[in-house]
Amino acid sequence: MKFHIPLIASLMFGAAAQSAPYCADLLDKDALPKKYARVAPVYSDMASGWIFTQDQLKDRYEMKSSSLKLVQAIVDEFAMRGVPLAIVIAPPRPVVAGQGSLDEAMGTQVYSVADAHTSFDAMITQLAKTGAIVPNLSEVALENPGIREKFYFRRDTHWTTLGSAVSAISLAKAVNTHAPNLFPIDANLVFTDLSTSGSIEEKGSLAKVVSKTCGTVLSPETSETFDLSRQGSLLGDASEGPSIALLGSSFSNRYKRDHYRFADALARAFDAEVENFSVSGGGPIGAIEAYVLSGALDRQDHELVVWELPYTESFNSQSFLRQLLGALSQSDTADSSVDVHHQPETTLIKLETNVPTSGIEIVTEDLENQNFNLEVRFENGSTSKIYLGRRKSVPADMRSHRLISNLSFFGDRAPIEIKISPLKGARIKHVSVF
């Protein structure tokens, strides 16, 4: 990474000096530009260069039982189609940065790196027990000081090219353990085999927050890149053999390209063709839902699906799990025993008593505005809120008019009514329940 000379001097000779934020306004939600207020307070340390936003500082990752059941159902849907599902989640930045860096940036505020680390590892264990292939990338990031130092950018939310490379190698080894015959050489590569080939620059999304709030322009950080040429390309047709679908977030599609070389690193680690369908800003399921609804999974277009999502997305926010499961378990048979009432601002669906309801489908008028709040009322009088929609960042050619949410796993509660509230100009063309 590239630091200003005064910062290096501070790290080397001024360890005892009191740390200072880039500016006090970073801690004040009202002083931040409106665009960044939602991530306030923003903690920073000029000496080390680390910047942390509030949304990165959760310390509980374990899934509650209902969320775990939804994930299990998703993994089972992939298994029924004969396609393994790998789930890749980069470890929390605070865990990689370490307690000392957090303490310097946060001052009197307290955040336990140990608690976050323990909880993240527990979530990874839960995910792995579903049958998904889930490498624990906290182990990878912390296994030696050199990797830990360079795994994340300090003034951006994403991993570096080094972080993505070691993560790809870890996934390859996990897949080899799960399905040793799927990719012939996926357990052979070690990080020390890679030779450097240049570097990338990262301007930094967190550096931008500092610039807009404090008026301080920070230099871009750099990360070394590696020669990720496939071994198979030297031996024959590189497109032969099993292939991989990468369905991820900005970690795999920064600046609308593979800036951190994760797809390239996967191709090198697996010696396999990788198609990168990732969507920056698409949320946890922007890419994978589009892939499922396109029919690619049913056609078995790829022998392995890699679902990459950020650690800041909580599996206990069940709406996206219900939406992905809805896409996976979609039915063409609508329940005719429902009463639909279209009102100016809401649509009310009354369900017939004692008729099981497993899902709801909304067909939208257009592909641009596709956001709805659902309130499900149960026979015992309780309610649950569900969001069903797509973010603007999902490209038009990856969208479907169909939005489907699975309504299973509410325990012994039976839904009797669903109220649909369109958001941001969304319009309903048709509603079905299953």
C-alpha positions as CSV (number, residue, x, y, z in Angstrom):
1,M,0.0,0.0,0.0
2,K,1.1,3.6,-0.6
3,F,1.1,6.0,2.3
4,H,2.2,9.6,2.7
5,I,5.7,9.9,4.2
6,P,4.5,11.7,7.3
7,L,2.1,8.8,8.0
8,I,4.9,6.2,7.7
9,A,7.0,8.3,10.1
10,S,4.2,8.4,12.5
11,L,3.8,4.6,12.4
12,M,7.5,4.1,12.9
13,F,8.5,6.7,15.4
14,G,5.3,8.0,16.9
15,A,3.5,4.9,18.2
16,A,3.0,6.6,21.6
17,A,1.4,9.7,20.0
18,Q,-2.3,10.2,20.4
19,S,-4.3,9.1,17.3
20,A,-6.5,11.6,15.6
21,P,-9.4,11.3,13.1
22,Y,-9.2,13.0,9.7
23,C,-11.8,15.4,11.1
24,A,-14.3,15.6,13.9
25,D,-17.3,15.9,11.5
26,L,-16.9,12.3,10.5
27,L,-18.4,11.4,13.9
28,D,-21.4,13.6,13.5
29,K,-24.3,12.3,11.4
30,D,-25.7,15.7,10.9
31,A,-22.3,17.1,9.7
32,L,-21.8,14.4,7.1
33,P,-23.2,14.8,3.5
34,K,-26.7,13.3,3.3
35,K,-25.4,10.5,1.1
36,Y,-23.1,9.2,3.9
37,A,-25.2,10.0,7.0
38,R,-26.6,6.4,7.1
39,V,-23.1,5.0,7.8
40,A,-22.3,7.5,10.6
41,P,-20.4,7.7,12.8
42,V,-17.3,7.2,10.7
43,Y,-14.2,6.3,12.8
44,S,-10.8,7.0,11.4
45,D,-7.1,7.2,12.4
46,M,-4.8,9.4,10.4
47,A,-1.7,7.6,11.8
48,S,-2.7,4.2,10.5
49,G,-5.0,5.2,7.7
50,W,-7.8,2.9,8.8
51,I,-11.4,4.1,8.3
52,F,-14.4,2.2,9.6
53,T,-18.1,3.0,9.1
54,Q,-20.8,2.1,11.5
55,D,-22.3,-0.6,9.3
56,Q,-19.0,-2.6,9.4
57,L,-19.1,-2.7,13.2
58,K,-21.7,-5.3,14.0
59,D,-20.5,-8.1,16.1
60,R,-23.2,-10.7,15.8
61,Y,-23.4,-12.9,12.7
62,E,-24.9,-16.2,13.8
63,M,-28.2,-17.1,12.0
64,K,-31.4,-17.6,14.0
65,S,-33.1,-20.9,13.4
66,S,-35.6,-19.6,10.9
67,S,-32.9,-18.0,8.8
68,L,-30.9,-21.3,8.9
69,K,-33.9,-23.2,7.6
70,L,-34.2,-20.8,4.7
71,V,-30.6,-21.2,3.8
72,Q,-30.9,-25.0,4.1
73,A,-33.8,-24.9,1.7
74,I,-31.8,-22.8,-0.8
75,V,-28.8,-25.2,-0.6
76,D,-31.2,-28.2,-1.1
77,E,-32.6,-26.6,-4.2
78,F,-29.1,-26.5,-5.7
79,A,-28.5,-30.1,-4.7
80,M,-31.7,-31.3,-6.3
81,R,-30.3,-29.8,-9.6
82,G,-27.0,-31.5,-9.1
83,V,-25.0,-28.2,-8.9
84,P,-22.9,-27.5,-5.8
85,L,-23.4,-24.1,-4.2
86,A,-20.3,-22.3,-2.8
87,I,-20.8,-19.3,-0.5
88,V,-18.0,-16.8,-0.2
89,I,-18.1,-14.1,2.5
90,A,-15.0,-11.9,3.1
91,P,-14.3,-11.6,6.8
92,P,-15.2,-8.4,8.8
93,R,-12.7,-5.6,8.2
94,P,-12.5,-4.9,11.9
95,V,-11.4,-8.5,12.6
96,V,-8.7,-8.2,10.0
97,A,-7.6,-4.8,11.1
98,G,-7.2,-6.0,14.7
99,Q,-8.3,-4.6,18.1
100,G,-5.4,-2.1,18.3
101,S,-6.4,-0.4,15.1
102,L,-10.1,-0.3,16.2
103,D,-9.1,1.2,19.5
104,E,-7.0,3.9,17.9
105,A,-9.8,4.8,15.5
106,M,-12.7,4.6,17.9
107,G,-11.2,6.3,21.0
108,T,-13.6,5.8,24.0
109,Q,-16.1,3.8,21.9
110,V,-15.7,0.0,22.5
111,Y,-15.9,-2.7,19.9
112,S,-14.8,-6.3,20.6
113,V,-12.9,-7.8,17.7
114,A,-12.8,-11.1,19.6
115,D,-16.6,-11.2,19.8
116,A,-17.1,-10.4,16.1
117,H,-14.5,-13.0,15.1
118,T,-16.1,-15.7,17.2
119,S,-19.6,-14.9,15.9
120,F,-18.5,-14.7,12.3
121,D,-16.8,-18.1,12.6
122,A,-20.0,-19.5,14.1
123,M,-22.0,-18.3,11.1
124,I,-19.5,-19.9,8.7
125,T,-19.9,-23.2,10.6
126,Q,-23.7,-22.9,10.4
127,L,-23.5,-22.3,6.6
128,A,-21.2,-25.2,6.1
129,K,-23.5,-27.6,7.9
130,T,-26.2,-26.9,5.3
131,G,-24.1,-28.7,2.7
132,A,-22.9,-25.5,1.0
133,I,-19.2,-25.2,0.3
134,V,-18.1,-22.4,2.6
135,P,-14.4,-21.5,3.2
136,N,-13.7,-19.7,6.4
137,L,-11.9,-16.6,5.1
138,S,-11.2,-15.2,8.5
139,E,-8.7,-18.1,8.9
140,V,-7.1,-17.2,5.6
141,A,-6.9,-13.5,6.3
142,L,-5.3,-14.0,9.7
143,E,-3.0,-16.9,9.0
144,N,0.1,-14.8,8.7
145,P,1.0,-11.1,9.3
146,G,1.9,-10.5,5.6
147,I,-1.5,-11.6,4.3
148,R,-3.4,-9.8,7.2
149,E,-1.6,-6.5,6.5
150,K,-2.6,-6.5,2.8
151,F,-6.0,-8.4,2.8
152,Y,-8.1,-5.2,2.9
153,F,-7.6,-1.6,1.7
154,R,-7.6,0.8,4.7
155,R,-9.6,3.5,3.0
156,D,-12.0,1.4,1.0
157,T,-14.5,-1.3,2.0
158,H,-13.2,-4.0,-0.3
159,W,-10.5,-6.6,-0.3
160,T,-7.3,-6.1,-2.2
161,T,-6.1,-8.2,-5.2
162,L,-4.1,-10.2,-2.6
163,G,-7.2,-10.7,-0.5
164,S,-9.2,-12.0,-3.5
165,A,-6.3,-14.3,-4.6
166,V,-5.9,-16.0,-1.2
167,S,-9.7,-16.3,-0.9
168,A,-9.9,-18.0,-4.4
169,I,-7.3,-20.5,-3.4
170,S,-9.1,-21.2,-0.1
171,L,-12.3,-21.8,-2.0
172,A,-10.6,-24.2,-4.5
173,K,-9.3,-26.3,-1.6
174,A,-12.7,-26.4,0.0
175,V,-14.3,-27.5,-3.3
176,N,-11.7,-30.2,-3.7
177,T,-12.6,-31.5,-0.2
178,H,-16.3,-31.5,-1.0
179,A,-16.1,-32.8,-4.6
180,P,-12.5,-34.0,-5.3
181,N,-13.2,-35.2,-8.9
182,L,-15.0,-32.0,-10.1
183,F,-11.9,-29.9,-10.9
184,P,-8.7,-32.0,-11.4
185,I,-6.1,-29.6,-10.0
186,D,-8.1,-27.3,-7.7
187,A,-6.1,-28.3,-4.6
188,N,-2.7,-27.7,-6.1
189,L,-2.2,-24.0,-6.0
190,V,-0.6,-22.2,-3.1
191,F,-0.3,-18.5,-2.8
192,T,3.5,-18.5,-2.9
193,D,3.3,-20.0,-6.4
194,L,1.9,-16.8,-7.7
195,S,4.3,-14.2,-9.2
196,T,3.6,-10.5,-9.2
197,S,2.8,-8.8,-12.4
198,G,2.0,-5.2,-11.5
199,S,-0.5,-3.3,-9.4
200,I,-3.9,-1.7,-9.2
201,E,-5.0,1.6,-7.7
202,E,-8.0,2.0,-5.4
203,K,-9.2,5.6,-4.9
204,G,-11.3,4.4,-2.0
205,S,-14.9,4.8,-1.2
206,L,-14.0,5.7,2.4
207,A,-11.4,8.1,1.3
208,K,-14.2,9.8,-0.7
209,V,-16.2,10.2,2.5
210,V,-13.2,11.9,4.1
211,S,-12.8,14.2,1.0
212,K,-16.5,15.2,1.0
213,T,-16.7,15.7,4.7
214,C,-13.3,17.0,5.7
215,G,-12.0,18.5,2.5
216,T,-8.9,16.3,2.8
217,V,-7.9,14.5,-0.4
218,L,-6.2,11.2,0.3
219,S,-3.9,9.5,-2.2
220,P,-5.0,6.2,-3.8
221,E,-3.9,3.0,-2.3
222,T,-2.2,0.3,-4.4
223,S,-2.3,-3.5,-4.4
224,E,0.0,-5.8,-6.2
225,T,-1.4,-8.0,-8.9
226,F,-0.4,-11.5,-9.9
227,D,0.1,-13.6,-13.0
228,L,-3.2,-15.5,-13.1
229,S,-2.7,-17.3,-16.4
230,R,-4.4,-20.6,-16.4
231,Q,-2.2,-23.7,-16.5
232,G,-4.7,-25.4,-18.8
233,S,-4.3,-22.7,-21.4
234,L,-0.7,-23.9,-21.9
235,L,-1.9,-27.5,-22.5
236,G,-4.9,-27.2,-24.7
237,D,-8.3,-25.6,-25.0
238,A,-8.8,-23.5,-21.9
239,S,-12.6,-23.7,-22.3
240,E,-12.7,-27.5,-21.9
241,G,-13.9,-29.1,-18.7
242,P,-16.3,-28.0,-16.0
243,S,-17.0,-24.3,-15.6
244,I,-17.9,-21.9,-12.8
245,A,-20.6,-19.1,-12.4
246,L,-19.5,-16.3,-10.2
247,L,-22.5,-14.5,-8.8
248,G,-21.3,-11.8,-6.5
249,S,-21.2,-8.2,-5.4
250,S,-18.8,-5.3,-5.8
251,F,-16.1,-7.5,-4.4
252,S,-16.3,-9.2,-7.8
253,N,-17.5,-6.3,-9.9
254,R,-15.9,-3.1,-8.6
255,Y,-16.2,-0.2,-11.1
256,K,-18.4,-2.6,-13.1
257,R,-15.4,-4.8,-13.8
258,D,-13.4,-7.4,-12.0
259,H,-11.1,-4.8,-10.5
260,Y,-9.8,-7.0,-7.7
261,R,-9.3,-10.0,-10.1
262,F,-11.4,-12.4,-8.1
263,A,-12.8,-14.2,-11.2
264,D,-9.3,-14.4,-12.6
265,A,-8.0,-15.8,-9.4
266,L,-10.8,-18.4,-9.4
267,A,-9.9,-19.4,-12.9
268,R,-6.3,-19.8,-11.9
269,A,-7.0,-21.7,-8.7
270,F,-9.5,-24.1,-10.3
271,D,-7.9,-24.1,-13.8
272,A,-11.4,-23.7,-15.1
273,E,-13.5,-21.3,-17.1
274,V,-15.2,-18.7,-14.9
275,E,-18.2,-16.6,-16.1
276,N,-18.6,-13.5,-13.9
277,F,-22.2,-12.3,-13.7
278,S,-21.6,-10.2,-10.5
279,V,-23.4,-6.9,-10.0
280,S,-21.9,-4.1,-8.1
281,G,-24.5,-2.5,-5.8
282,G,-27.0,-5.3,-6.6
283,G,-27.3,-6.4,-3.0
284,P,-26.9,-9.9,-1.7
285,I,-28.9,-11.6,-4.4
286,G,-28.9,-9.2,-7.4
287,A,-26.7,-11.6,-9.5
288,I,-27.8,-15.0,-8.2
289,E,-31.5,-14.4,-8.4
290,A,-31.1,-13.2,-12.0
291,Y,-29.1,-16.4,-12.8
292,V,-31.8,-18.6,-11.3
293,L,-34.7,-16.9,-13.1
294,S,-32.8,-17.0,-16.4
295,G,-33.0,-20.8,-16.3
296,A,-29.2,-21.2,-16.2
297,L,-29.3,-23.3,-13.0
298,D,-32.0,-25.6,-14.4
299,R,-30.0,-26.0,-17.6
300,Q,-26.9,-26.8,-15.5
301,D,-24.9,-24.2,-17.5
302,H,-22.1,-24.4,-14.9
303,E,-20.8,-27.2,-12.7
304,L,-20.3,-24.9,-9.8
305,V,-22.1,-21.8,-8.6
306,V,-20.1,-19.3,-6.4
307,W,-22.4,-17.0,-4.4
308,E,-20.2,-14.1,-3.1
309,L,-21.8,-11.6,-0.8
310,P,-20.4,-9.0,1.7
311,Y,-20.2,-9.7,5.4
312,T,-22.3,-6.5,6.0
313,E,-25.3,-8.3,4.6
314,S,-27.1,-10.1,7.4
315,F,-28.6,-13.6,6.8
316,N,-31.0,-12.6,9.6
317,S,-32.6,-10.1,7.2
318,Q,-34.7,-12.8,5.8
319,S,-36.4,-11.0,2.9
320,F,-33.6,-11.7,0.4
321,L,-33.4,-15.3,1.5
322,R,-37.2,-15.7,0.9
323,Q,-36.8,-14.0,-2.5
324,L,-34.0,-16.2,-3.6
325,L,-35.8,-19.3,-2.4
326,G,-38.9,-18.1,-4.2
327,A,-37.0,-17.9,-7.5
328,L,-35.6,-21.4,-6.8
329,S,-38.9,-23.0,-5.9
330,Q,-41.1,-21.1,-8.3
331,S,-44.4,-22.7,-9.4
332,D,-46.5,-22.2,-12.4
333,T,-49.6,-23.3,-10.5
334,A,-51.4,-20.4,-8.9
335,D,-53.9,-20.8,-6.0
336,S,-57.3,-19.9,-7.3
337,S,-58.8,-19.6,-3.8
338,V,-57.6,-16.1,-3.1
339,D,-59.5,-12.8,-3.1
340,V,-57.5,-9.8,-4.5
341,H,-58.5,-6.3,-3.7
342,H,-56.6,-3.5,-5.6
343,Q,-56.7,-0.2,-3.8
344,P,-55.1,3.1,-4.7
345,E,-52.0,2.6,-2.6
346,T,-52.1,-1.0,-1.6
347,T,-53.2,-4.4,-2.8
348,L,-54.8,-6.7,-0.3
349,I,-54.9,-10.5,-0.7
350,K,-57.2,-12.6,1.4
351,L,-56.2,-16.2,1.6
352,E,-58.7,-19.0,2.2
353,T,-58.5,-20.5,5.6
354,N,-56.8,-24.0,5.9
355,V,-55.3,-23.7,2.4
356,P,-51.5,-23.9,2.7
357,T,-49.7,-20.9,1.1
358,S,-46.0,-21.4,0.2
359,G,-45.3,-18.3,-1.9
360,I,-46.4,-15.1,-3.7
361,E,-45.5,-13.8,-7.1
362,I,-45.8,-10.2,-8.2
363,V,-45.5,-9.5,-11.9
364,T,-44.5,-5.9,-12.4
365,E,-45.6,-3.4,-15.1
366,D,-42.1,-2.5,-16.0
367,L,-38.5,-3.6,-15.3
368,E,-37.3,-0.4,-13.7
369,N,-39.4,0.1,-10.6
370,Q,-39.6,-3.2,-8.8
371,N,-39.8,-2.6,-5.0
372,F,-42.6,-3.6,-2.7
373,N,-43.3,-3.9,1.0
374,L,-45.4,-6.9,2.1
375,E,-47.2,-7.3,5.4
376,V,-48.2,-10.9,6.1
377,R,-50.9,-11.3,8.7
378,F,-51.4,-14.7,10.4
379,E,-54.4,-16.5,11.9
380,N,-53.1,-15.8,15.4
381,G,-53.2,-12.0,14.8
382,S,-49.4,-11.6,14.4
383,T,-47.7,-10.0,11.4
384,S,-44.4,-10.2,9.6
385,K,-42.9,-7.6,7.2
386,I,-41.1,-8.7,4.0
387,Y,-39.4,-6.7,1.3
388,L,-39.6,-7.9,-2.2
389,G,-37.7,-6.0,-4.9
390,R,-34.5,-5.3,-6.9
391,R,-32.0,-2.5,-6.6
392,K,-31.5,0.0,-9.4
393,S,-28.0,-1.3,-10.0
394,V,-29.2,-4.7,-11.4
395,P,-29.0,-4.2,-15.2
396,A,-32.2,-4.3,-17.2
397,D,-31.0,-7.3,-19.2
398,M,-30.7,-9.3,-15.9
399,R,-34.2,-8.4,-14.7
400,S,-37.4,-10.3,-14.9
401,H,-40.9,-9.0,-14.6
402,R,-41.4,-11.7,-11.9
403,L,-40.7,-11.2,-8.2
404,I,-41.3,-14.3,-6.0
405,S,-41.1,-14.6,-2.3
406,N,-41.3,-17.9,-0.4
407,L,-43.7,-17.9,2.5
408,S,-42.6,-21.0,4.3
409,F,-40.8,-21.3,7.6
410,F,-43.0,-19.1,9.8
411,G,-43.3,-21.8,12.4
412,D,-46.8,-22.9,13.2
413,R,-48.3,-19.6,12.0
414,A,-50.5,-19.8,8.9
415,P,-50.9,-16.6,6.7
416,I,-54.4,-15.4,6.1
417,E,-53.8,-12.0,4.5
418,I,-51.1,-10.2,2.6
419,K,-51.0,-6.4,2.1
420,I,-48.7,-5.2,-0.7
421,S,-47.5,-1.6,-0.7
422,P,-45.6,-0.5,-3.9
423,L,-42.5,1.7,-3.4
424,K,-40.8,4.3,-5.6
425,G,-43.3,4.2,-8.5
426,A,-43.6,0.4,-8.7
427,R,-46.8,-0.9,-10.3
428,I,-48.4,-4.3,-10.2
429,K,-49.5,-6.1,-13.3
430,H,-50.5,-9.4,-11.7
431,V,-50.4,-11.2,-8.4
432,S,-50.5,-14.9,-7.7
433,V,-50.1,-17.0,-4.6
434,F,-49.0,-20.6,-4.5
